[in-house]
Amino acid sequence: MSHGKWAFIINPAAGNGKASGFSDIINKMAARFGVKHQLIKTKKKKHASDIASDLSAKGTDYIIAVGGDGTVSEVAAGVIGTGSTLGVVPAGSGNDFIPMLGYPESFSETEWKSLFRARTIEMDVGECNGNYFINGMGFGIDAQIAADTQATAKERGGTGSYFRHIIKNLFLYREKPIRLLTKGKEQLTSCFIKTIGIGRRFGGGYRITDGAIANDGLFDICTVDRLNLLQRLRLFPKVSKGKHIGDRKVDYFRTSSIEIETEETVPYHLDGEVYFDRKFSVKILKRKLKVIFEPMGKHFFDIPSS
């Protein structure tokens, strides 16, 4: 097992409260594998980033996010560019990031043993308008779904109905004009969806950028322009299995940077967190974040042959 300083950042609200019960299992497994650690629970939104940054400054070797994708993204923001390593224990309602690392969406003793063995690899990080993302960002219908879900949750003081907003936007979403500049070429189009991926999965298992490799120094970009309702209903079921790639309506390519501009302020998401803007400068930071992964699992990394 790997020695060094370990810390677990738990988001008690993740998974509709599921993560709040992880303290006992963490203590049990850490004791079983002889790992000294500390537990810290978040108290508010963005708190995980502050905790992770403070732990990194104090020389903590392994900082483990316990929660869903939002928690992981927040912890990563405090770890990127430091000497600390990010680990993940999936405990959220959305766990799209964890398969990138070669782990399943729930841990048995086997996965805990692998975690504490702490085999590491460096992965790429995305940056948009000064904010980081480690899985992906998106414009168009997926960003609108995320924005609608967030607005509903805020109104009701709880969680929004993600699936309901998927159905609503499949029928009602209207594409907006967008200008792209990549590899010196400019393109004007109407955006149904544009996903910029480091990872492959989004929104609870939709494999939008299913060819992405997390340490190749490139974004995988999936673009779909204007679709009528029948085309939407035909294409949408393919996305959960990554079968949309190669469809005549899908443009799929790789690049290390892209400039985007819209005529009006639009929602976009970074790792599921919603923002609003109309000009975007997106670039990849090659191998900027060290993570714990399982090399024997089905991860999304290129590993050089020795």
C-alpha positions as CSV (number, residue, x, y, z in Angstrom):
1,M,0.0,0.0,0.0
2,S,1.1,3.6,-0.6
3,H,2.2,5.6,2.3
4,G,2.1,9.4,2.5
5,K,-0.5,11.8,3.7
6,W,-4.1,10.9,2.7
7,A,-7.3,13.0,3.0
8,F,-10.9,12.3,2.0
9,I,-13.2,15.2,1.1
10,I,-16.8,14.1,1.6
11,N,-19.7,16.0,0.1
12,P,-22.5,14.9,2.5
13,A,-25.2,16.1,0.0
14,A,-23.9,14.0,-2.9
15,G,-26.1,11.1,-4.1
16,N,-29.1,12.6,-2.3
17,G,-27.3,12.1,1.0
18,K,-25.6,8.8,0.1
19,A,-22.1,10.1,0.5
20,S,-22.7,11.2,4.1
21,G,-22.6,7.6,5.2
22,F,-19.2,6.9,3.7
23,S,-17.1,7.9,6.8
24,D,-17.4,4.5,8.4
25,I,-16.4,2.5,5.3
26,I,-13.5,4.9,4.6
27,N,-12.2,4.4,8.2
28,K,-12.7,0.7,8.0
29,M,-10.9,0.2,4.7
30,A,-8.1,2.6,5.6
31,A,-7.5,0.7,8.8
32,R,-7.5,-2.6,6.9
33,F,-4.9,-1.5,4.5
34,G,-2.8,0.4,7.1
35,V,-3.3,3.9,5.7
36,K,-3.4,7.0,8.0
37,H,-5.9,9.6,6.8
38,Q,-8.2,12.4,7.7
39,L,-11.8,13.0,6.8
40,I,-13.2,16.5,6.0
41,K,-16.8,17.2,5.0
42,T,-17.9,20.0,2.8
43,K,-20.4,22.6,4.1
44,K,-21.4,24.5,1.0
45,K,-20.9,24.8,-2.8
46,K,-17.3,25.2,-3.9
47,H,-16.1,24.4,-0.4
48,A,-14.4,21.2,-1.7
49,S,-12.1,23.4,-3.9
50,D,-11.0,25.5,-0.9
51,I,-10.4,22.4,1.2
52,A,-8.3,20.7,-1.5
53,S,-6.3,23.8,-2.1
54,D,-5.5,24.1,1.6
55,L,-4.6,20.4,1.8
56,S,-2.3,20.7,-1.2
57,A,-0.5,23.6,0.3
58,K,0.1,21.6,3.4
59,G,1.7,18.8,1.4
60,T,-1.1,16.2,1.4
61,D,0.0,13.5,-1.1
62,Y,-3.4,12.0,-2.0
63,I,-6.7,14.0,-1.9
64,I,-9.7,11.8,-2.5
65,A,-13.1,13.2,-3.6
66,V,-16.1,11.3,-2.2
67,G,-19.2,12.3,-4.0
68,G,-20.4,12.7,-7.6
69,D,-19.0,14.4,-10.6
70,G,-19.6,17.9,-9.2
71,T,-17.6,17.0,-6.1
72,V,-14.8,15.5,-8.2
73,S,-14.5,18.6,-10.3
74,E,-14.4,20.9,-7.3
75,V,-11.7,18.9,-5.6
76,A,-9.7,18.7,-8.9
77,A,-9.8,22.5,-9.1
78,G,-7.9,22.7,-5.8
79,V,-5.4,20.0,-6.9
80,I,-4.5,21.0,-10.5
81,G,-0.9,22.2,-10.8
82,T,0.1,21.1,-7.3
83,G,2.1,18.2,-6.1
84,S,-0.9,16.4,-4.8
85,T,-2.7,13.5,-6.5
86,L,-6.5,13.3,-7.1
87,G,-8.4,10.1,-6.2
88,V,-12.1,9.4,-6.5
89,V,-14.6,7.3,-4.5
90,P,-17.9,7.4,-6.4
91,A,-20.8,8.3,-4.2
92,G,-23.0,10.6,-6.2
93,S,-26.1,10.5,-8.4
94,G,-23.9,11.2,-11.4
95,N,-20.6,9.2,-11.7
96,D,-19.5,9.8,-15.3
97,F,-15.9,10.6,-14.4
98,I,-14.9,7.4,-12.5
99,P,-14.9,5.0,-15.5
100,M,-12.1,7.2,-17.0
101,L,-9.9,5.9,-14.2
102,G,-10.8,2.2,-14.8
103,Y,-13.1,1.8,-11.8
104,P,-16.8,0.8,-11.6
105,E,-19.4,3.2,-10.2
106,S,-19.4,1.5,-6.8
107,F,-16.5,0.1,-4.8
108,S,-16.0,-3.4,-3.4
109,E,-12.9,-4.3,-1.3
110,T,-11.0,-4.9,-4.5
111,E,-11.4,-1.3,-5.6
112,W,-10.5,0.0,-2.2
113,K,-7.3,-2.0,-2.3
114,S,-6.5,-0.6,-5.7
115,L,-7.2,2.9,-4.5
116,F,-4.8,2.6,-1.6
117,R,-2.1,1.0,-3.9
118,A,-2.2,4.5,-5.5
119,R,-1.0,3.8,-9.0
120,T,-1.0,7.1,-10.8
121,I,-1.0,8.7,-14.2
122,E,-1.1,12.3,-15.5
123,M,-4.2,13.4,-17.4
124,D,-5.1,16.5,-19.4
125,V,-7.2,19.4,-18.1
126,G,-9.4,21.7,-20.1
127,E,-9.5,25.5,-19.5
128,C,-12.3,27.8,-20.6
129,N,-12.3,31.5,-19.8
130,G,-10.1,30.9,-16.8
131,N,-12.1,27.9,-15.4
132,Y,-10.9,24.3,-15.4
133,F,-12.7,21.2,-16.4
134,I,-11.5,17.6,-16.3
135,N,-14.3,15.6,-18.0
136,G,-15.9,18.0,-20.6
137,M,-17.8,21.1,-21.5
138,G,-20.8,21.6,-23.7
139,F,-23.0,24.0,-25.5
140,G,-26.5,23.5,-27.0
141,I,-29.1,21.2,-25.8
142,D,-27.1,19.5,-23.1
143,A,-26.2,22.9,-21.6
144,Q,-29.8,24.0,-21.8
145,I,-30.9,20.8,-20.0
146,A,-28.4,21.4,-17.3
147,A,-29.4,25.1,-16.9
148,D,-33.1,24.1,-16.8
149,T,-32.5,21.4,-14.2
150,Q,-30.4,23.8,-12.1
151,A,-33.1,26.5,-12.3
152,T,-35.8,24.0,-11.2
153,A,-33.7,22.8,-8.3
154,K,-33.2,26.4,-7.2
155,E,-36.9,27.2,-7.4
156,R,-37.9,24.1,-5.4
157,G,-35.0,24.0,-3.0
158,G,-34.0,20.5,-4.0
159,T,-33.1,18.6,-7.1
160,G,-34.4,19.3,-10.6
161,S,-35.9,16.6,-12.8
162,Y,-33.0,15.9,-15.3
163,F,-34.9,13.4,-17.4
164,R,-38.0,15.6,-17.6
165,H,-35.8,18.4,-19.0
166,I,-34.2,16.0,-21.5
167,I,-37.7,15.2,-22.9
168,K,-38.8,18.8,-22.9
169,N,-35.7,20.1,-24.8
170,L,-35.8,17.2,-27.3
171,F,-39.1,18.7,-28.5
172,L,-38.7,22.4,-27.8
173,Y,-35.0,23.3,-28.0
174,R,-34.1,25.8,-30.7
175,E,-30.6,25.9,-32.2
176,K,-28.6,29.1,-31.8
177,P,-26.1,30.6,-34.2
178,I,-22.5,29.9,-33.3
179,R,-19.1,30.8,-34.8
180,L,-16.1,28.4,-34.4
181,L,-12.5,29.1,-35.0
182,T,-10.2,26.1,-34.9
183,K,-7.0,25.2,-36.7
184,G,-7.1,28.5,-38.4
185,K,-10.5,27.8,-40.0
186,E,-13.8,29.7,-39.2
187,Q,-17.2,28.0,-39.4
188,L,-20.6,29.6,-38.9
189,T,-23.4,27.1,-37.9
190,S,-26.5,26.6,-35.8
191,C,-25.6,24.5,-32.7
192,F,-27.8,21.6,-31.6
193,I,-25.0,20.2,-29.5
194,K,-21.3,20.8,-29.2
195,T,-19.4,18.7,-26.6
196,I,-15.7,19.2,-25.9
197,G,-14.5,16.1,-24.2
198,I,-11.5,14.9,-22.2
199,G,-13.6,12.0,-20.9
200,R,-16.3,10.1,-22.8
201,R,-19.4,10.1,-20.6
202,F,-21.8,12.8,-19.6
203,G,-25.3,13.3,-18.2
204,G,-25.5,9.9,-16.5
205,G,-24.0,7.6,-19.2
206,Y,-24.3,9.4,-22.5
207,R,-21.2,8.5,-24.5
208,I,-21.0,11.7,-26.5
209,T,-17.2,11.8,-27.0
210,D,-16.7,8.0,-27.0
211,G,-13.3,8.0,-28.6
212,A,-11.6,10.4,-26.1
213,I,-8.3,9.5,-24.5
214,A,-7.6,11.5,-21.4
215,N,-3.9,12.1,-21.8
216,D,-3.4,12.5,-25.6
217,G,-3.2,16.3,-25.5
218,L,-6.3,16.7,-27.6
219,F,-10.0,17.4,-27.0
220,D,-12.5,15.1,-28.8
221,I,-15.2,17.4,-30.2
222,C,-18.7,16.2,-31.1
223,T,-20.8,18.7,-33.1
224,V,-24.4,18.3,-34.3
225,D,-26.0,21.2,-36.2
226,R,-29.7,21.9,-36.8
227,L,-32.0,18.8,-36.5
228,N,-35.7,18.5,-37.0
229,L,-37.7,16.5,-34.5
230,L,-37.6,13.2,-36.4
231,Q,-33.8,13.5,-36.7
232,R,-33.5,14.2,-33.0
233,L,-35.6,11.2,-32.1
234,R,-33.5,9.0,-34.5
235,L,-30.1,10.2,-33.2
236,F,-30.7,10.5,-29.5
237,P,-31.0,6.7,-28.6
238,K,-27.6,6.1,-30.3
239,V,-25.8,8.4,-27.9
240,S,-26.0,6.2,-24.8
241,K,-23.9,3.6,-26.7
242,G,-21.7,5.9,-28.6
243,K,-23.3,4.8,-31.9
244,H,-23.9,8.3,-33.1
245,I,-20.3,8.8,-34.0
246,G,-20.1,8.3,-37.8
247,D,-23.7,9.4,-38.3
248,R,-24.1,11.7,-41.3
249,K,-25.4,14.4,-39.0
250,V,-22.4,14.3,-36.6
251,D,-19.1,16.1,-37.1
252,Y,-16.4,14.5,-34.8
253,F,-12.8,15.7,-34.7
254,R,-9.9,16.4,-32.4
255,T,-8.1,19.6,-31.6
256,S,-6.1,21.2,-28.7
257,S,-7.9,24.5,-28.8
258,I,-11.0,26.2,-30.1
259,E,-12.5,29.7,-30.0
260,I,-16.3,30.0,-29.9
261,E,-18.6,33.0,-30.1
262,T,-22.4,33.2,-30.0
263,E,-24.7,36.1,-30.9
264,E,-26.3,36.2,-27.5
265,T,-25.4,35.0,-24.0
266,V,-26.0,31.3,-23.8
267,P,-25.7,28.6,-21.1
268,Y,-22.7,26.2,-21.2
269,H,-21.4,23.7,-18.7
270,L,-18.0,22.7,-17.4
271,D,-18.2,19.2,-15.9
272,G,-22.0,19.8,-15.5
273,E,-21.6,23.2,-13.7
274,V,-23.6,25.8,-15.6
275,Y,-22.2,29.2,-16.6
276,F,-23.4,31.9,-19.1
277,D,-21.3,33.8,-21.7
278,R,-21.0,34.5,-25.4
279,K,-17.3,34.3,-26.1
280,F,-15.2,31.3,-25.2
281,S,-11.5,30.5,-25.4
282,V,-10.9,26.8,-24.8
283,K,-7.5,25.1,-24.6
284,I,-6.1,21.9,-23.3
285,L,-3.4,21.8,-20.6
286,K,-1.5,18.6,-21.3
287,R,-1.0,16.2,-18.4
288,K,-1.7,18.9,-15.8
289,L,-3.4,16.6,-13.2
290,K,-2.1,13.5,-11.5
291,V,-4.8,10.9,-10.7
292,I,-5.1,7.5,-9.1
293,F,-6.2,4.9,-11.7
294,E,-6.6,1.2,-12.2
295,P,-4.3,0.1,-15.0
296,M,-6.0,-3.3,-15.3
297,G,-9.4,-1.7,-15.7
298,K,-11.1,-0.3,-18.8
299,H,-9.6,3.1,-18.4
300,F,-9.4,6.0,-21.0
301,F,-5.6,6.5,-21.0
302,D,-2.7,5.8,-23.3
303,I,0.0,4.0,-21.4
304,P,3.4,3.8,-23.1
305,S,4.8,0.3,-23.5
306,S,7.8,-0.3,-21.4
